[in-house]
Amino acid sequence: MNFDLPEDLRDYLAELDEFIEREIKPLENSDDNMRFFDHRREDARTDWERGGLPNEEWEQLLREARKRADAAGHYRYPLPEAYGGKNGTNLGMAIIREHFASKGLGLHNDLQNEHSIVANNVGVLLMIQYGTDEQKERFVQGLLEGTTGFAFGITEPDHGSDATHMETTAVRDGDGWVINGEKTWNTGIHKAPYDLIFARTAGKAGDGHGITCFLVPTDTEGFKVEEMLWTFNMPTDHGHVSLTNVRVPDTAVFGGEGRGLGVVQHFFNENRIRQAASSLGAAQFCINESVAYALERKPFGKPLATNQAIQFPLVELQTQCEMLRALIHKTAWMMDTYGNFTVSDKVSMCNYWSNRLCCEAADRAMQVHGGLGYSRHKPFEHIYRHHRRYRITEGAEEIQMRRVAGYMFGFMKQRAPKGVSED
C-alpha cells in the first residue's frame, strides 16, 4: 500500500500556501486586522451592543478573503467544474482542511464560523444535489457569491440530537403549507434570508420518514428569532426561532416531500470527515507549538523538553495524531472510491476521536506553556473553546459511538461498496 500523498495534492498545497502568503497574509496584517486573531479576538469579533452577534467589520473581512480566494480559483475546489470548481475529492478536502488548521489561527481558515479560502460549501452541494431547477437558478450563484444563503433549522429545544422526534409540523393548505414549531441552535440565522426548516408532514414521532424540509424566507409573517444563544466561544450566530402559522408555497419544499432527513444525511459523512480533519490539524498545531516552547523554555537551568513529564504526554498525543491521520485518509479515500455511505462507522470513529483529541491537545498545550498558555495571548484557549463544541454539535460523541456500535453489533446495516454484494 502507498501512503504517500498524491502528487497533485502536494502541488496544490504548495499553491495554496503561496496564495496565502501573497494575498491573505497581507490582508490579515493590514488595518489592525490582527485584532481578530490575537488576544483581542473574542472582543473584536463580537458586537456586544447587538446581543453578541458577529461584528460587521469581522464579517466583511471574511467576505473579502473569500472573494480573493474565489478570484484565484480556490474557493470552489470541492464543487463540480460546471460550477467553477475543481471536482475536489473527499481525500483532497481532508488533507487541505488538516493542513490549514495545523497552521493555527488566521484569515486563511477560521473554524469558529466555518470560514475557509477552500470552502466546505455544504449549502451549495445540497442545492446542486437536491434543488429543483428553479431553486438552483435562484440560489446557487447567490450562495457562491454570498448574496443569499440559508440557515439550518433542524434541532429542536426538547429533542437535541434526535431529529426523528420532531414537534415542528407542516400541514397542507391549498397550494402551500402552514408550519408551526420551534428550532434552536439555528446557525447563521442572524443574516440568512432563508431558513431550511425541517418539519413533520407525515408519520409519527420517531419515524425517519415523513419529515420534509422547506426553504422559508426569514421575513415571512409568523417567523421570529426569539433570542441569540450565547456560547462558550463568542460571538454567536446561533438562534432560537419560532414559527407560528408560517405559510409557504409548495415550491418551498426542498428535496421532496417526506425526504427531509435523507437530504441532510447525504452530506453528513462528507461534512464530518472534513471536520475531523480540521480537529486533527488543530491538535497537531497545539502539539507542534508545545514541542517548540519546551525546547526554548529553560526553568531551573534546563529546557522543559528534557523532562519526561513534558515529553510523555506529548508523545501520546502525537501517536494518536499519527493513527488518526491514517484512518482519516483511508476513510476519505474509501468515500471517494466506494461511496459516502460505505464507511459510516469509520466516519463516526474519525469524528468523535478527533474532536476529543483536539481538546486534549489544547489542554496539554496550556499546561506546557504555563501561565502564558492560560492567557489569551496564546491561541490554545480559543482552540479548546471552539473545538469543545464539536464534541456535541457535529453529532455528540455518544451518538457517534452508538452509531459505530450499531454497525459492530448488527443493529444497523452499512451500504456495501459499489460492485460488492451485501449478502
DAHU-V289803 format. One record per residue. N is the residue number from 1. RES is the residue in three letters. PHI is phi in degrees with one decimal (none if undefined). OMEGA is omega as a letter, one per 30 degrees, with the letter a starting at -180 (none if undefined). D_LAST is the distance of its C-alpha to the last C-alpha in Angstrom with 2 decimals. Layout:
N,RES,PHI,OMEGA,D_LAST  N,RES,PHI,OMEGA,D_LAST
This chain:
1,MET,none,a,27.29  2,ASN,-104.9,a,29.96  3,PHE,-99.7,l,30.69  4,ASP,-67.4,l,33.72  5,LEU,-66.0,l,33.89  6,PRO,-55.3,a,33.72  7,GLU,-59.3,a,37.29  8,ASP,-66.2,l,37.29  9,LEU,-73.0,l,36.40  10,ARG,-60.3,l,39.11  11,ASP,-64.4,a,41.56  12,TYR,-71.3,l,40.62  13,LEU,-60.6,l,41.17  14,ALA,-65.0,l,44.60  15,GLU,-65.2,l,45.30  16,LEU,-65.7,l,44.42  17,ASP,-61.5,l,46.62  18,GLU,-65.5,l,49.46  19,PHE,-64.5,l,49.11  20,ILE,-60.5,a,49.19  21,GLU,-67.5,a,52.37  22,ARG,-82.1,a,54.01  23,GLU,-113.5,a,53.20  24,ILE,-88.6,a,51.73  25,LYS,-61.0,l,53.77  26,PRO,-60.1,l,57.11  27,LEU,-66.4,l,56.05  28,GLU,-62.5,a,54.97  29,ASN,-92.1,a,58.34  30,SER,-96.5,l,60.53  31,ASP,52.4,a,62.30  32,ASP,56.0,l,61.44  33,ASN,-68.3,l,57.75  34,MET,-65.0,l,57.10  35,ARG,-63.1,l,57.93  36,PHE,-83.3,a,54.39  37,PHE,-127.3,a,53.00  38,ASP,-88.7,a,55.64  39,HIS,-62.5,a,56.84  40,ARG,-89.7,a,57.79  41,ARG,-56.1,a,54.29  42,GLU,-66.6,l,53.48  43,ASP,-68.5,a,56.92  44,ALA,-68.5,a,57.02  45,ARG,-79.9,a,53.67  46,THR,-105.6,l,54.47  47,ASP,-93.8,a,56.85  48,TRP,-66.1,a,58.10  49,GLU,-77.3,l,60.46  50,ARG,-116.4,l,57.64  51,GLY,75.4,l,55.59  52,GLY,86.3,l,53.77  53,LEU,-69.4,l,52.25  54,PRO,-60.2,l,51.63  55,ASN,-63.2,a,54.94  56,GLU,-63.4,l,55.44  57,GLU,-64.2,l,56.73  58,TRP,-63.2,a,53.57  59,GLU,-69.3,l,51.35  60,GLN,-64.9,l,53.65  61,LEU,-63.4,l,53.26  62,LEU,-63.0,l,49.46  63,ARG,-62.8,l,49.75  64,GLU,-64.6,l,52.08  65,ALA,-64.2,l,49.72  66,ARG,-65.3,l,46.83  67,LYS,-61.1,l,49.22  68,ARG,-66.7,l,50.16  69,ALA,-65.7,l,46.58  70,ASP,-67.5,l,45.72  71,ALA,-63.1,a,48.77  72,ALA,-85.5,l,47.71  73,GLY,88.3,a,44.22  74,HIS,-101.1,a,42.28  75,TYR,-58.5,a,41.66  76,ARG,-97.8,a,39.00  77,TYR,-40.2,a,37.05  78,PRO,-77.4,a,33.49  79,LEU,-81.6,l,34.23  80,PRO,-61.1,a,33.74  81,GLU,-58.1,a,36.78  82,ALA,-60.7,l,37.66  83,TYR,-109.3,l,38.56  84,GLY,86.9,a,40.48  85,GLY,-93.1,a,37.71  86,LYS,-117.3,a,36.46  87,ASN,54.3,a,32.73  88,GLY,-59.5,a,32.30  89,THR,-96.7,l,29.02  90,ASN,-65.0,l,27.47  91,LEU,-63.4,l,28.40  92,GLY,-60.7,l,31.87  93,MET,-64.3,l,32.34  94,ALA,-62.7,a,31.31  95,ILE,-67.5,l,33.76  96,ILE,-64.6,a,36.51  97,ARG,-64.4,l,36.22  98,GLU,-64.9,a,36.44  99,HIS,-58.8,a,39.32  100,PHE,-64.2,a,41.24  101,ALA,-65.9,l,40.86  102,SER,-70.5,l,41.96  103,LYS,-81.9,a,45.25  104,GLY,90.6,a,46.15  105,LEU,-69.9,l,47.67  106,GLY,175.1,a,48.86  107,LEU,-69.4,l,49.02  108,HIS,-67.2,a,46.31  109,ASN,-167.0,l,43.66  110,ASP,-128.8,a,44.25  111,LEU,-73.7,a,41.26  112,GLN,-58.9,l,43.27  113,ASN,-128.3,l,42.86  114,GLU,61.5,l,40.04  115,HIS,-76.9,l,42.67  116,SER,-161.1,l,41.96  117,ILE,-72.7,l,43.35  118,VAL,-116.3,a,39.74  119,ALA,-80.1,l,38.46  120,ASN,-74.0,l,35.14  121,ASN,53.5,l,35.95  122,VAL,-59.9,a,33.16  123,GLY,-60.0,l,35.29  124,VAL,-66.8,l,35.70  125,LEU,-61.8,l,32.02  126,LEU,-63.2,a,31.26  127,MET,-64.4,l,34.06  128,ILE,-63.0,a,32.94  129,GLN,-77.5,a,29.38  130,TYR,-118.4,a,30.26  131,GLY,-71.2,l,33.98  132,THR,-70.2,l,35.57  133,ASP,-57.6,a,37.86  134,GLU,-66.6,l,40.80  135,GLN,-67.8,l,39.36  136,LYS,-61.8,l,38.58  137,GLU,-60.9,a,42.11  138,ARG,-81.2,a,43.54  139,PHE,-113.3,a,41.64  140,VAL,-56.5,a,40.09  141,GLN,-64.1,l,43.37  142,GLY,-64.3,l,44.95  143,LEU,-63.6,a,42.07  144,LEU,-69.6,a,42.43  145,GLU,-89.4,l,46.21  146,GLY,80.6,l,46.30  147,THR,-90.6,l,48.31  148,THR,-144.8,a,45.79  149,GLY,174.0,l,42.82  150,PHE,-140.3,l,40.94  151,ALA,-85.0,a,40.27  152,PHE,-115.8,l,37.12  153,GLY,-100.6,a,37.77  154,ILE,-108.3,a,34.66  155,THR,-67.0,l,35.79  156,GLU,-116.6,a,37.94  157,PRO,-54.8,a,40.66  158,ASP,-98.6,a,39.25  159,HIS,-131.2,l,35.51  160,GLY,50.7,a,35.09  161,SER,-71.5,a,31.51  162,ASP,-88.7,a,30.18  163,ALA,-76.2,a,30.12  164,THR,-79.4,l,28.70  165,HIS,-90.5,a,31.95  166,MET,-112.0,a,34.10  167,GLU,-87.1,l,37.63  168,THR,-67.8,a,38.62  169,THR,-123.7,l,38.53  170,ALA,-131.4,a,39.16  171,VAL,-119.7,l,40.62  172,ARG,-62.5,l,41.30  173,ASP,-146.5,a,44.98  174,GLY,66.1,l,46.05  175,ASP,-97.3,l,44.59  176,GLY,-147.8,a,43.53  177,TRP,-138.4,l,42.35  178,VAL,-118.5,a,44.11  179,ILE,-110.4,l,42.54  180,ASN,-136.0,l,43.60  181,GLY,156.2,a,42.45  182,GLU,-137.9,l,42.57  183,LYS,-134.6,l,40.70  184,THR,-130.9,a,41.36  185,TRP,51.2,a,40.76  186,ASN,-86.8,a,40.91  187,THR,-70.1,l,41.10  188,GLY,85.9,a,43.37  189,ILE,-71.3,a,45.02  190,HIS,-67.0,a,48.51  191,LYS,-123.7,a,48.51  192,ALA,-65.5,l,45.66  193,PRO,-76.4,l,46.96  194,TYR,-133.9,l,43.65  195,ASP,-126.4,l,41.28  196,LEU,-83.6,a,37.60  197,ILE,-95.0,l,37.64  198,PHE,-100.3,a,34.54  199,ALA,-141.2,l,35.42  200,ARG,-79.0,l,33.91  201,THR,-116.3,l,34.45  202,ALA,-164.2,l,32.37  203,GLY,76.4,a,30.43  204,LYS,-125.9,a,31.43  205,ALA,-54.0,a,31.60  206,GLY,100.1,l,28.26  207,ASP,-74.3,l,26.32  208,GLY,-79.3,l,24.47  209,HIS,-95.3,l,25.38  210,GLY,85.3,l,28.99  211,ILE,-107.1,a,30.25  212,THR,-120.1,l,32.10  213,CYS,-107.5,a,33.78  214,PHE,-128.4,l,37.28  215,LEU,-86.5,a,39.52  216,VAL,-105.0,l,42.62  217,PRO,-61.5,a,45.95  218,THR,-73.9,l,47.37  219,ASP,-96.3,l,50.81  220,THR,-68.3,l,49.79  221,GLU,-58.6,a,52.01  222,GLY,96.9,l,50.50  223,PHE,-92.5,a,48.43  224,LYS,-140.4,l,49.93  225,VAL,-84.1,a,49.26  226,GLU,-73.9,l,50.45  227,GLU,-166.1,l,50.54  228,MET,-100.7,a,49.27  229,LEU,-87.8,l,47.64  230,TRP,-72.2,a,49.20  231,THR,-129.3,l,46.91  232,PHE,-56.7,a,47.08  233,ASN,-121.0,a,47.43  234,MET,-96.4,g,49.69  235,PRO,-81.3,a,50.15  236,THR,-116.2,l,47.94  237,ASP,-125.3,a,46.19  238,HIS,-106.2,a,44.21  239,GLY,-111.4,l,45.50  240,HIS,-105.8,a,45.34  241,VAL,-119.4,l,45.60  242,SER,-124.3,l,46.28  243,LEU,-127.1,a,45.80  244,THR,-121.3,a,48.23  245,ASN,51.4,l,47.98  246,VAL,-77.0,a,46.78  247,ARG,-102.8,l,46.60  248,VAL,-134.0,l,44.45  249,PRO,-75.1,l,43.90  250,ASP,-63.0,l,40.66  251,THR,-70.1,l,40.51  252,ALA,-79.2,l,39.90  253,VAL,-63.4,a,36.29  254,PHE,-120.4,l,34.02  255,GLY,89.5,l,30.43  256,GLY,102.2,a,30.50  257,GLU,-63.5,l,31.43  258,GLY,80.7,a,29.10  259,ARG,-112.2,a,26.88  260,GLY,-59.8,a,28.85  261,LEU,-65.1,l,26.39  262,GLY,-62.7,l,23.96  263,VAL,-61.6,a,26.93  264,VAL,-74.3,a,27.58  265,GLN,-65.0,a,24.04  266,HIS,-57.7,a,23.43  267,PHE,-107.9,l,25.94  268,PHE,-56.1,a,25.69  269,ASN,-65.2,l,23.68  270,GLU,-61.9,a,26.09  271,ASN,-65.1,a,29.07  272,ARG,-72.4,l,27.99  273,ILE,-71.1,l,27.32  274,ARG,-70.9,l,30.73  275,GLN,-66.8,l,32.40  276,ALA,-60.8,l,31.01  277,ALA,-64.5,l,32.50  278,SER,-65.6,l,35.77  279,SER,-64.8,l,36.01  280,LEU,-61.4,l,35.37  281,GLY,-62.4,l,38.18  282,ALA,-65.6,l,40.51  283,ALA,-62.8,l,39.86  284,GLN,-63.4,l,40.70  285,PHE,-58.8,a,43.86  286,CYS,-61.6,l,44.97  287,ILE,-66.8,a,44.48  288,ASN,-58.8,l,46.30  289,GLU,-64.6,a,49.18  290,SER,-68.9,l,49.47  291,VAL,-62.7,a,49.67  292,ALA,-61.8,a,52.31  293,TYR,-67.8,a,54.34  294,ALA,-64.1,l,54.19  295,LEU,-76.3,a,55.63  296,GLU,-98.7,a,58.55  297,ARG,-79.6,a,59.41  298,LYS,-129.1,l,61.94  299,PRO,-75.3,l,62.97  300,PHE,56.8,l,65.13  301,GLY,83.1,l,65.86  302,LYS,-148.0,a,62.44  303,PRO,-61.1,l,59.22  304,LEU,-55.3,a,56.63  305,ALA,-62.2,l,54.14  306,THR,-79.9,a,55.81  307,ASN,-91.6,l,54.75  308,GLN,-65.2,l,51.58  309,ALA,-64.6,l,51.30  310,ILE,-86.9,a,50.78  311,GLN,-64.5,a,48.69  312,PHE,-64.4,l,46.08  313,PRO,-61.3,l,44.66  314,LEU,-72.6,l,44.40  315,VAL,-62.3,l,42.74  316,GLU,-62.4,l,40.04  317,LEU,-65.4,l,39.53  318,GLN,-63.9,l,39.45  319,THR,-61.5,l,36.86  320,GLN,-64.5,l,34.60  321,CYS,-61.2,a,35.21  322,GLU,-64.0,l,34.20  323,MET,-66.8,a,30.92  324,LEU,-66.3,l,30.13  325,ARG,-58.9,l,31.12  326,ALA,-62.5,a,28.65  327,LEU,-69.7,l,25.77  328,ILE,-63.3,l,27.00  329,HIS,-63.1,l,27.30  330,LYS,-62.0,a,23.86  331,THR,-65.1,l,22.30  332,ALA,-63.2,l,24.44  333,TRP,-62.8,l,23.63  334,MET,-65.6,l,19.86  335,MET,-61.0,l,20.59  336,ASP,-67.0,a,22.60  337,THR,-86.4,a,20.16  338,TYR,-116.0,a,16.74  339,GLY,114.9,a,17.92  340,ASN,-60.3,a,19.52  341,PHE,-105.7,l,16.71  342,THR,-94.5,a,14.40  343,VAL,-133.5,a,16.94  344,SER,-59.0,l,18.22  345,ASP,-64.6,a,18.48  346,LYS,-71.3,l,20.50  347,VAL,-60.8,l,22.66  348,SER,-64.7,l,23.62  349,MET,-59.2,a,24.46  350,CYS,-59.2,a,26.62  351,ASN,-69.2,a,28.27  352,TYR,-70.2,a,29.43  353,TRP,-74.5,a,30.47  354,SER,-66.5,a,32.38  355,ASN,-68.2,l,34.34  356,ARG,-66.1,a,35.32  357,LEU,-61.6,a,36.23  358,CYS,-62.2,l,38.44  359,CYS,-62.9,l,40.36  360,GLU,-66.1,a,40.91  361,ALA,-68.3,l,42.10  362,ALA,-65.9,l,44.47  363,ASP,-64.0,l,45.83  364,ARG,-67.3,l,46.43  365,ALA,-62.5,l,48.13  366,MET,-59.6,a,50.50  367,GLN,-65.9,a,51.31  368,VAL,-64.0,a,52.01  369,HIS,-83.0,l,54.20  370,GLY,63.4,a,56.04  371,GLY,-58.0,l,58.18  372,LEU,-64.1,l,57.52  373,GLY,-65.3,l,53.77  374,TYR,-76.0,a,54.28  375,SER,-79.1,l,56.37  376,ARG,-85.0,l,55.31  377,HIS,-79.9,l,56.84  378,LYS,-118.5,a,53.54  379,PRO,-85.2,a,50.23  380,PHE,-66.9,l,48.29  381,GLU,-65.8,l,49.09  382,HIS,-66.3,l,47.90  383,ILE,-61.8,l,44.63  384,TYR,-62.2,a,44.09  385,ARG,-64.1,l,44.96  386,HIS,-73.5,a,42.75  387,HIS,-72.7,l,39.60  388,ARG,-62.6,l,39.95  389,ARG,-58.5,a,39.07  390,TYR,-68.4,l,35.58  391,ARG,-72.6,l,34.68  392,ILE,-121.3,a,34.93  393,THR,-79.7,a,34.73  394,GLU,-89.9,a,31.67  395,GLY,96.3,a,29.65  396,ALA,-49.4,a,31.38  397,GLU,-60.1,l,30.21  398,GLU,-67.4,l,29.43  399,ILE,-65.7,l,27.11  400,GLN,-64.1,l,25.43  401,MET,-66.2,l,25.10  402,ARG,-64.0,l,23.71  403,ARG,-64.0,l,21.08  404,VAL,-61.0,l,20.10  405,ALA,-60.4,l,20.15  406,GLY,-57.9,l,17.86  407,TYR,-75.2,a,15.04  408,MET,-61.6,a,16.23  409,PHE,-100.0,l,16.40  410,GLY,83.0,l,13.37  411,PHE,-78.4,l,15.67  412,MET,-128.3,l,14.31  413,LYS,-116.2,a,11.06  414,GLN,-95.8,l,11.56  415,ARG,-63.2,l,10.97  416,ALA,-74.3,l,9.10  417,PRO,-57.1,a,11.94  418,LYS,-54.8,l,13.22  419,GLY,83.2,a,12.06  420,VAL,-112.9,a,8.89  421,SER,-65.6,l,5.46  422,GLU,-85.9,a,3.82  423,ASP,-76.1,none,0.00
